[in-house]
Amino acid sequence: MDLIDIFKTKNIGDSVKVEGWIRNHRKQKDFGFIDFYDGTSFKTLQVVYDKDNKNFVEIQKMLVGCAIEVNGTLVESQGNQEYELKADEITLIGTCDETYPIQPKRHTREFLRSVAHLRPRTRLFQAVFKIRNLASFAIHDYFQSHNYVYVHTPLFTTSDCEGENQMFKVTTLDLENIPKSEGKVDYKKDLFGRQTFITGTGQLHGEAYAMAFKKIYTFGPTFRTENSNTKTHANEFWMIEPEIAFCDLKGLMDIEEEMLKSVVSYVLENGHEEIEFLNSFVDNTLKEKLEKLVQADFVRITHHEAVDLLNSSDINWEFTPDYESDIAKEHEKYITEYYNAPVFITDWPKDIKAWYMKENSDGKTVAAVDLEVPGAGELMGGSQREEDYEILLARAKSKGVDVDSIDWFLDLRKFGTCYHSGFGMGFERLIIYLTGIENIRDVIPFPRTPGSCEY
């Protein structure tokens, strides 16, 4: 029986059988205590045994990490737990020796990254990945309950959306003997007959389905070649990308705010034990921060207004704010602290934003929006998409996009186009925010970062 079901439905005096692992084992001369877990519940169950157990000597030899089966009776606990399990029989299922790295002590996160296949057995990572699970469900629940269609966009693509230098190349060609034509790689000899990439976004394909289903979302793995070793970048990560027809920038911000509050509320309600643990051992402001976000009124300012605000302060910025450039991490922190709330920053300079974003009437900015949240910075980025064929084509060419690779995407503007918008949210960025864990390497099971592709 799963521990989570025992904690929900069982009472003192009930007989139960559980299978799981030893997290800690305290042995006395005539009895012992096993801190038992099975991964279904963040709470553990204390198993008590004594010399009346027929295999008492064998039980005392069981070490931390061993897999065991326990049959027994739930009895009133002498400690802080509601009850404990008085073992009638403890059977060893899988052995473990003294070399087991996850001993019952505090381990650094750096060390645990070196044993990423074992770290989910620690309380810290059980909390992190339970919250990742809850957030994933909450995202699907929000979109499904609001009539979105979940679309599985391709991982292989020939469309150049993020820029070729940001995308992994895919080939079956013999790298030691690459076929060439007129001095260039002859991709006609490759599996797909043309140059192919691993996707950096599902947006373009998502827009095609939004023009058929009105509201869609993608949620899947994404890949970028960025050679960055910061705490918030990885080469493989997960993205949530909704696309909504008949939606302008204002409507998009309404959706972003509602979705984020819905997800955070769900995690607070259903992961309260994990949140309490992380609040105690990782970030003692975590719970308050999340509860505050759910109640907050999100602020909306333009990029121009944000720069005005930054320039009006008496801070000597490392990166001087200006109206033609992106804003730095120090700026994001100041803005969210100034308003003491999440902040939408809209209407960005068009030269620093993507080619598919709708150009504003001033000819200088685009209808783009970034959501900045206190303590984490940018969490979401989105825009109203350019629906005018000629303008979109000109923008793509001006950005050096291979328009032949997106001819099908341009077609969407010819056949029943409408105003529409969408955003992207890096899932790991969200988990960083929900857990207080600062490094993306600690919120994804097996991180892929520059110089590191273990396991």
C-alpha positions as CSV (number, residue, x, y, z in Angstrom):
1,M,0.0,0.0,0.0
2,D,1.2,3.5,-0.7
3,L,2.1,5.7,2.2
4,I,0.1,8.6,0.9
5,D,-3.0,6.4,1.0
6,I,-2.2,5.2,4.5
7,F,-1.9,8.8,5.7
8,K,-5.3,9.6,4.1
9,T,-7.4,6.6,5.0
10,K,-5.9,4.4,7.7
11,N,-6.3,4.5,11.5
12,I,-4.6,3.2,14.6
13,G,-5.1,-0.5,14.8
14,D,-5.2,-1.1,11.0
15,S,-2.9,-3.8,9.5
16,V,-0.9,-2.6,6.5
17,K,1.8,-3.7,4.1
18,V,4.2,-1.2,2.7
19,E,7.2,-1.4,0.3
20,G,9.9,1.3,0.1
21,W,13.3,2.3,1.3
22,I,15.2,3.0,4.5
23,R,16.1,6.6,4.9
24,N,17.6,6.3,8.4
25,H,18.0,3.4,10.8
26,R,18.5,3.9,14.6
27,K,19.5,0.6,16.3
28,Q,19.3,-0.1,20.0
29,K,20.2,-3.3,21.8
30,D,16.7,-4.8,22.0
31,F,14.7,-2.7,19.4
32,G,15.2,-0.2,16.5
33,F,13.5,2.5,14.5
34,I,13.5,2.8,10.7
35,D,12.6,6.0,9.0
36,F,10.7,4.6,6.1
37,Y,9.6,6.3,2.8
38,D,8.2,5.1,-0.5
39,G,8.2,8.4,-2.5
40,T,4.4,8.7,-2.7
41,S,4.3,11.0,0.3
42,F,6.7,13.7,1.4
43,K,6.0,12.5,5.0
44,T,7.9,9.4,6.2
45,L,6.6,6.6,8.4
46,Q,8.5,5.4,11.5
47,V,8.7,1.7,11.6
48,V,9.3,0.1,15.0
49,Y,10.6,-3.4,15.6
50,D,12.0,-5.3,18.6
51,K,13.5,-8.7,19.6
52,D,10.1,-10.3,19.1
53,N,10.6,-10.1,15.4
54,K,11.9,-13.5,14.3
55,N,14.6,-12.0,12.0
56,F,15.7,-9.3,14.5
57,V,19.4,-9.9,13.9
58,E,18.9,-9.6,10.1
59,I,16.8,-6.5,10.4
60,Q,19.5,-4.8,12.5
61,K,22.0,-5.4,9.6
62,M,19.8,-3.5,7.1
63,L,21.5,-0.3,6.1
64,V,20.3,3.1,4.8
65,G,19.1,2.8,1.2
66,C,17.9,-0.8,1.4
67,A,14.6,-1.7,-0.2
68,I,12.3,-3.4,2.2
69,E,8.7,-4.7,2.7
70,V,7.0,-4.2,6.0
71,N,3.9,-5.9,7.4
72,G,2.6,-4.6,10.6
73,T,0.0,-2.6,12.6
74,L,-0.4,1.1,13.0
75,V,0.0,2.1,16.6
76,E,-0.1,5.4,18.5
77,S,3.2,7.2,18.1
78,Q,5.4,8.1,21.1
79,G,6.8,11.0,19.1
80,N,5.5,13.8,17.0
81,Q,3.8,11.7,14.4
82,E,0.1,10.7,14.3
83,Y,1.1,7.1,14.4
84,E,3.9,4.6,13.6
85,L,4.1,1.1,12.2
86,K,4.7,-1.7,14.6
87,A,6.4,-4.3,12.4
88,D,5.3,-7.9,12.5
89,E,7.6,-8.8,9.6
90,I,10.4,-6.9,7.8
91,T,11.7,-8.4,4.6
92,L,14.8,-7.3,2.7
93,I,14.0,-6.7,-1.0
94,G,17.2,-5.0,-2.2
95,T,20.5,-4.7,-0.4
96,C,22.6,-1.6,0.0
97,D,26.1,-1.2,1.4
98,E,28.2,1.4,3.2
99,T,29.3,3.0,-0.1
100,Y,25.8,4.3,-0.7
101,P,26.4,8.1,-1.2
102,I,23.0,9.3,0.2
103,Q,23.7,8.9,3.9
104,P,21.4,10.6,6.5
105,K,23.3,13.9,6.7
106,R,23.4,17.3,4.9
107,H,24.8,17.2,1.4
108,T,25.8,20.1,-0.7
109,R,23.8,20.6,-3.9
110,E,27.1,20.5,-5.9
111,F,27.8,17.1,-4.6
112,L,24.3,15.9,-5.3
113,R,24.6,17.0,-8.9
114,S,27.4,14.5,-9.2
115,V,25.0,11.7,-8.2
116,A,22.0,13.0,-10.1
117,H,20.7,9.4,-10.4
118,L,20.5,9.1,-6.6
119,R,19.6,12.7,-5.5
120,P,15.8,12.3,-5.9
121,R,16.0,10.1,-2.8
122,T,16.9,13.1,-0.6
123,R,14.2,15.1,1.1
124,L,15.3,18.3,-0.7
125,F,14.9,16.8,-4.2
126,Q,11.7,14.9,-3.3
127,A,10.3,18.3,-2.4
128,V,11.6,20.0,-5.6
129,F,10.3,17.3,-7.9
130,K,7.0,16.8,-6.2
131,I,6.4,20.6,-6.7
132,R,7.5,20.2,-10.3
133,N,4.9,17.5,-10.7
134,L,2.2,19.6,-9.1
135,A,3.1,22.6,-11.2
136,S,2.9,20.5,-14.4
137,F,-0.5,19.2,-13.5
138,A,-1.7,22.7,-12.6
139,I,-0.6,24.1,-15.9
140,H,-2.5,21.4,-17.8
141,D,-5.5,21.8,-15.5
142,Y,-5.6,25.6,-16.1
143,F,-5.5,25.4,-19.9
144,Q,-7.8,22.4,-20.2
145,S,-10.4,24.0,-18.0
146,H,-10.3,27.1,-20.2
147,N,-10.9,25.2,-23.4
148,Y,-7.4,25.1,-24.8
149,V,-6.2,22.3,-27.0
150,Y,-2.9,20.7,-26.1
151,V,-0.8,20.4,-29.2
152,H,2.3,18.3,-29.6
153,T,4.5,20.4,-31.9
154,P,7.5,18.7,-33.6
155,L,11.0,18.5,-32.1
156,F,12.6,18.3,-35.6
157,T,12.0,21.4,-37.6
158,T,13.3,23.1,-40.7
159,S,11.9,26.5,-39.6
160,D,14.3,29.1,-38.5
161,C,12.5,30.9,-35.7
162,E,15.1,31.5,-33.0
163,G,18.0,32.0,-35.3
164,E,20.2,29.2,-36.8
165,N,23.0,29.9,-34.4
166,Q,20.7,29.1,-31.4
167,M,19.5,25.8,-32.7
168,F,21.1,22.3,-32.7
169,K,21.6,20.8,-36.1
170,V,20.4,17.3,-36.9
171,T,22.0,15.1,-39.5
172,T,22.5,11.5,-40.5
173,L,25.4,12.4,-42.8
174,D,28.8,10.8,-42.3
175,L,30.7,13.6,-40.6
176,E,34.0,12.1,-41.8
177,N,32.8,12.2,-45.4
178,I,30.2,14.9,-45.8
179,P,28.7,15.1,-49.3
180,K,29.1,18.6,-50.9
181,S,27.6,20.4,-53.9
182,E,29.3,23.5,-55.2
183,G,31.4,23.7,-52.1
184,K,28.5,23.5,-49.6
185,V,27.0,20.6,-47.6
186,D,24.6,18.7,-49.8
187,Y,21.6,18.4,-47.5
188,K,19.6,16.6,-50.3
189,K,21.6,13.5,-49.3
190,D,20.5,13.9,-45.7
191,L,17.6,12.0,-44.1
192,F,15.0,14.8,-44.5
193,G,16.5,16.1,-47.7
194,R,17.2,19.5,-46.3
195,Q,18.9,21.2,-43.3
196,T,17.1,20.3,-40.1
197,F,17.2,21.5,-36.5
198,I,16.0,20.5,-33.1
199,T,13.4,23.0,-32.1
200,G,14.0,26.1,-30.1
201,T,10.3,26.8,-29.8
202,G,6.9,25.4,-30.7
203,Q,5.5,28.8,-31.4
204,L,5.3,28.8,-35.2
205,H,3.6,25.4,-35.4
206,G,1.4,26.4,-32.5
207,E,0.1,29.4,-34.4
208,A,-1.0,27.2,-37.2
209,Y,-3.2,25.2,-34.7
210,A,-4.4,28.4,-33.0
211,M,-5.9,29.4,-36.4
212,A,-7.9,26.2,-36.3
213,F,-8.8,25.7,-32.6
214,K,-8.7,29.4,-31.4
215,K,-6.8,28.5,-28.1
216,I,-3.9,26.0,-28.0
217,Y,-0.9,25.4,-25.8
218,T,2.3,23.4,-26.1
219,F,4.2,22.0,-23.1
220,G,7.4,20.1,-23.9
221,P,11.2,20.0,-24.2
222,T,13.0,22.8,-25.9
223,F,16.7,23.0,-27.0
224,R,19.1,25.9,-27.4
225,T,22.8,26.0,-28.2
226,E,23.5,29.0,-26.0
227,N,26.9,28.6,-24.4
228,S,26.0,30.1,-21.0
229,N,26.9,28.8,-17.6
230,T,24.6,31.1,-15.6
231,K,22.2,29.7,-12.9
232,T,19.2,30.2,-15.1
233,H,20.3,28.7,-18.5
234,A,20.4,25.2,-19.7
235,N,20.6,23.7,-23.2
236,E,17.6,21.5,-22.7
237,F,14.6,22.7,-20.8
238,W,10.8,22.7,-20.9
239,M,8.5,25.4,-22.2
240,I,4.9,26.3,-22.0
241,E,3.7,28.2,-25.1
242,P,0.0,29.2,-25.5
243,E,-1.2,30.8,-28.7
244,I,-4.6,32.5,-28.7
245,A,-6.6,33.8,-31.7
246,F,-8.6,37.0,-31.4
247,C,-6.5,38.1,-28.5
248,D,-4.6,41.4,-28.2
249,L,-1.7,42.3,-25.9
250,K,-4.0,43.4,-23.1
251,G,-5.9,40.1,-23.2
252,L,-2.6,38.2,-23.2
253,M,-1.5,39.9,-20.0
254,D,-4.9,39.0,-18.4
255,I,-4.3,35.3,-19.3
256,E,-0.7,35.3,-18.1
257,E,-1.7,36.8,-14.7
258,E,-4.6,34.4,-14.3
259,M,-2.7,31.4,-15.3
260,L,0.3,32.1,-13.0
261,K,-2.0,32.8,-10.0
262,S,-3.9,29.6,-10.7
263,V,-0.7,27.5,-10.8
264,V,0.8,29.0,-7.6
265,S,-2.5,28.6,-5.8
266,Y,-2.6,25.0,-6.7
267,V,0.9,24.3,-5.5
268,L,0.3,26.1,-2.2
269,E,-2.8,24.1,-1.6
270,N,-1.5,20.7,-2.7
271,G,2.2,20.9,-1.9
272,H,2.0,22.6,1.5
273,E,4.3,20.0,3.2
274,E,7.0,20.5,0.5
275,I,6.6,24.3,0.6
276,E,7.0,24.3,4.4
277,F,10.1,22.2,4.1
278,L,11.6,24.5,1.5
279,N,10.6,27.5,3.5
280,S,12.5,26.1,6.5
281,F,15.6,24.8,4.7
282,V,16.0,26.8,1.5
283,D,14.3,30.2,1.6
284,N,12.5,31.4,4.7
285,T,10.6,34.0,2.6
286,L,9.3,31.5,0.0
287,K,5.8,30.8,1.4
288,E,5.1,34.5,2.0
289,K,6.4,35.4,-1.5
290,L,4.1,32.9,-3.2
291,E,1.0,33.8,-1.1
292,K,1.7,37.5,-1.8
293,L,1.8,36.8,-5.6
294,V,-1.6,35.2,-5.5
295,Q,-3.1,38.3,-3.9
296,A,-1.2,40.9,-5.9
297,D,-2.4,43.2,-8.5
298,F,0.1,43.0,-11.3
299,V,1.5,46.3,-12.5
300,R,1.6,47.3,-16.2
301,I,4.1,49.8,-17.5
302,T,5.8,50.4,-20.9
303,H,9.5,49.9,-21.6
304,H,9.8,53.7,-21.9
305,E,8.2,54.2,-18.5
306,A,10.5,51.6,-17.0
307,V,13.5,53.4,-18.3
308,D,12.1,56.7,-16.9
309,L,11.7,55.1,-13.5
310,L,15.3,53.7,-13.6
311,N,16.8,57.0,-14.7
312,S,14.9,58.9,-12.0
313,S,16.6,56.8,-9.2
314,D,19.8,57.9,-7.6
315,I,21.4,54.5,-8.2
316,N,24.7,54.3,-10.0
317,W,23.8,51.5,-12.4
318,E,26.3,49.0,-13.7
319,F,24.4,49.1,-17.0
320,T,23.0,52.5,-17.8
321,P,19.3,52.2,-18.8
322,D,18.3,53.6,-22.2
323,Y,15.2,53.6,-24.5
324,E,16.8,51.4,-27.2
325,S,18.1,48.5,-25.1
326,D,17.1,45.6,-23.0
327,I,16.9,46.0,-19.2
328,A,19.4,44.2,-17.0
329,K,18.9,42.0,-14.0
330,E,19.7,44.9,-11.6
331,H,16.9,46.9,-13.4
332,E,14.4,44.0,-13.1
333,K,15.1,43.7,-9.4
334,Y,14.7,47.5,-8.8
335,I,11.4,47.7,-10.7
336,T,9.7,44.8,-8.9
337,E,10.9,46.1,-5.5
338,Y,9.7,49.6,-6.4
339,Y,6.2,48.4,-7.1
340,N,6.4,45.6,-4.6
341,A,4.5,43.4,-7.1
342,P,4.9,41.5,-10.4
343,V,5.3,43.9,-13.3
344,F,4.4,43.6,-16.9
345,I,6.7,45.7,-19.1
346,T,5.2,46.3,-22.6
347,D,6.0,48.0,-25.9
348,W,9.7,47.2,-26.4
349,P,12.1,48.6,-29.0
350,K,11.5,46.6,-32.1
351,D,15.1,46.3,-33.0
352,I,15.8,44.1,-29.9
353,K,12.7,41.9,-30.3
354,A,11.8,39.0,-32.6
355,W,10.7,39.5,-36.2
356,Y,7.2,38.0,-35.6
357,M,6.0,40.6,-33.1
358,K,3.4,43.1,-34.1
359,E,4.8,46.6,-34.9
360,N,3.2,49.4,-33.0
361,S,1.9,52.5,-34.7
362,D,4.9,54.6,-33.6
363,G,7.1,52.5,-35.9
364,K,9.7,52.2,-33.2
365,T,8.3,49.6,-30.8
366,V,6.5,46.2,-30.9
367,A,3.5,44.9,-28.9
368,A,5.7,42.7,-26.7
369,V,5.5,42.0,-23.0
370,D,7.8,40.6,-20.4
371,L,6.6,39.6,-16.9
372,E,9.0,40.4,-14.1
373,V,8.3,38.8,-10.7
374,P,9.9,39.8,-7.4
375,G,12.9,37.7,-6.5
376,A,13.3,36.0,-9.9
377,G,13.2,38.6,-12.6
378,E,11.7,37.7,-16.0
379,L,9.3,34.7,-15.9
380,M,7.3,35.0,-19.1
381,G,7.8,36.7,-22.5
382,G,5.1,37.2,-25.1
383,S,3.7,39.4,-27.7
384,Q,0.8,40.1,-30.1
385,R,1.9,38.5,-33.3
386,E,2.1,40.4,-36.6
387,E,-0.9,39.4,-38.7
388,D,-0.2,41.5,-41.8
389,Y,1.5,39.4,-44.5
390,E,3.6,42.2,-46.1
391,I,4.8,43.6,-42.8
392,L,5.7,40.2,-41.5
393,L,7.6,39.3,-44.6
394,A,9.5,42.5,-44.5
395,R,10.4,42.1,-40.8
396,A,11.6,38.5,-41.4
397,K,13.8,39.6,-44.3
398,S,15.2,42.5,-42.2
399,K,16.2,40.1,-39.5
400,G,17.9,37.7,-41.9
401,V,15.4,34.9,-41.6
402,D,15.4,32.3,-44.3
403,V,11.9,33.1,-45.6
404,D,11.8,29.9,-47.7
405,S,11.8,27.9,-44.5
406,I,8.8,29.7,-43.2
407,D,6.7,30.0,-46.3
408,W,4.0,27.8,-44.7
409,F,4.0,30.1,-41.7
410,L,3.5,33.2,-43.9
411,D,0.6,31.4,-45.5
412,L,-1.3,31.7,-42.2
413,R,-1.5,35.4,-42.9
414,K,-3.1,34.8,-46.3
415,F,-5.9,32.5,-45.3
416,G,-8.3,33.7,-42.6
417,T,-5.8,35.6,-40.5
418,C,-6.8,37.4,-37.4
419,Y,-5.2,39.3,-34.5
420,H,-3.6,36.9,-32.1
421,S,-1.1,36.6,-29.3
422,G,1.0,34.2,-27.4
423,F,3.7,33.8,-24.7
424,G,6.4,31.5,-23.6
425,M,7.3,30.5,-20.0
426,G,10.3,28.4,-19.2
427,F,9.1,25.7,-16.9
428,E,12.3,25.5,-15.0
429,R,12.2,29.3,-14.4
430,L,8.8,28.7,-12.8
431,I,10.1,25.8,-10.6
432,I,13.0,28.0,-9.5
433,Y,10.4,30.6,-8.4
434,L,8.1,28.0,-6.7
435,T,10.9,26.3,-4.7
436,G,13.4,29.0,-3.9
437,I,16.2,26.8,-5.5
438,E,18.4,29.3,-7.4
439,N,20.1,27.0,-9.9
440,I,18.3,25.5,-12.9
441,R,20.6,22.4,-12.5
442,D,18.7,21.6,-9.4
443,V,15.1,21.8,-10.7
444,I,15.5,19.5,-13.7
445,P,16.2,15.7,-13.3
446,F,19.3,15.4,-15.5
447,P,20.5,18.9,-16.5
448,R,22.1,19.5,-19.9
449,T,24.5,22.5,-19.7
450,P,27.7,23.5,-21.5
451,G,30.3,20.9,-20.9
452,S,27.9,18.6,-19.0
453,C,25.8,15.9,-20.6
454,E,26.1,13.1,-18.0
455,Y,23.9,10.1,-17.8
